[in-house]
């Protein structure tokens, strides 16, 4: 029986939501007549604007004005009133599982490693060695093998987003035929950040040796870091971090030749816009399933005895040497990026 209404829950960060977009597409393909909703947080809402596979977005400000228990009860009432038939829960928190149960959704599908897995009607094995995209797709079907080439992450900037980026480039004096490299030096977790001065060194080399136009990317929380890096450079980069929206960032990335990034959201944006990525991994490892999955993407990392030190990284290096990032030189990163620009 075809479900009338389907809910997907992903209330994690930008990168996690981007990696959920293949599941949205696959659900639409399997249930073309169903109405598909997604529950997410305010910070990620804009990412799914213009997504052709979605019908409605429900926003839950779980760390802001809706943080309290009464707000959670109100959300349960809202979800219950919509009368969903089926829910997929890639987000592995107890709260997400509890919401589906208390809202009375009859078919509840989530991972066996979820904190609230006992509340699901169907538990899917969470396979650590698989990519996050493949894991999310397994919620829809463990038996069916989806081609990751057909189900890469996708974002859909509007025509206005692309026009805004063109106006930025015009103001910056960037021409259409120039080599544009996006650099994303930030991350929520300090141990996932390569050394800021080395990003600056690579940016300087790209500008001086290859004539590239370098644009620093990221959210508002990354703006100060990007400005600080630019102050230590010999050449002037452009800074988009903190000044444009997520979908404008995606549109900007699509105009470039490549993105150099830590293990963070712009890396996934580049994959979604089919732009090659060189990703630097420190405290985390690609084996967790969050590495870029495009055909021309590459990960730079060092094999250090203490890696990985956590699935999300840490605030400080537990061993106090930070070898996983310190041993990655600006020269080797520049060489890898330069070879892919030609």
C-alpha positions, 0 to 999 in steps of 0.5 A: 500500500502506497503511504499517503504521507512520509516524514524524513527527520534530519535535525543535524548540521548542514553537511548531514542534511546534504548527505540526506538529499539522496535519500529524499530523491530515492523516497520520491522515486519509490513513492511518487504519489506520496507527500514527502515532508522533512523535519530539520533545524532553522540553520539548514532550512534554506538548503532544501529550497527548490528541492523538486523531490520534497513537498513540505519542510517542518522547522524545529528550533530544538536549540533555540526558541523551541528547546524546552519540553513544552515545545517538544510536546507541541511538535509531537501534537503537530506531527500527530495532526498531519497523520504520517503513515511512514517515517525514515530517521537517519538522525540517530538521536533518542529525541528523533526516535521518541518523536516518531513514537509519541506522534503515533506514526505507524511505520518507523524506520531507523538505524539499529545504532540509534539511541532510540532504536527500540522505538522503531518498527523496523531497525536497519543495520548501521554499517560503519564501513559504508558511506553515509549516503549508502547508509541513508539509502539502506533505510529505504531498502536493505536489499536494493543496491542503489548506484551512488553515481545516480544518488549523489547529494544535490542542491538546487540554488535558484536563478536569483542565487546564481545572479547574485554570485555573478554580481559578486564576481563582477564587483570583484573583477573575476572573469568567467574563464579564470581559475577559481578555487574555493577554500573552506578553512573552518569546522565546528571541531578544532581538531578537524581544522588544518592549520590556518597559516597553511591554508594561507600559504596554499592560497598565496601559492595558487594566486602567485604561481597559477594566477588563481582567484581564491575565495574563502568559504564558510558560514558566519562562524568562519568569517573571523577565521577567514579574515585572520588568514587573509591578513597573514597572506601576501596576496589578496583573496576574496572572502565570501564566508559569513556574507552569503547564504548556503545556497548562494555558497553552492552557486558560487562553488559551482562556478569554481574549478575546485574546493579545498576544504576540511571535513566540513559542510562546503566539502559536501556542497562541492560534491552536491554541485559536482565540483572536485574536492581536495579534502583534508582529514585530521582527527576523523577518517574517511572510513566513518563514511563522510568523505567526498564521493565524487569521481575526481575527489581526493582526501589528504591525510596522515596515518598517525597511531592515534587516529581517529580520536572521535567520530566528530573530532575534538576541541583539543588534541588528546595527545597534545601533538596534533600530528594528524594535521601538523604533518600535512605540509602546505607544499603537498597540499598545493601540489595536489590542488595544482595537478587537479587544476590543469 
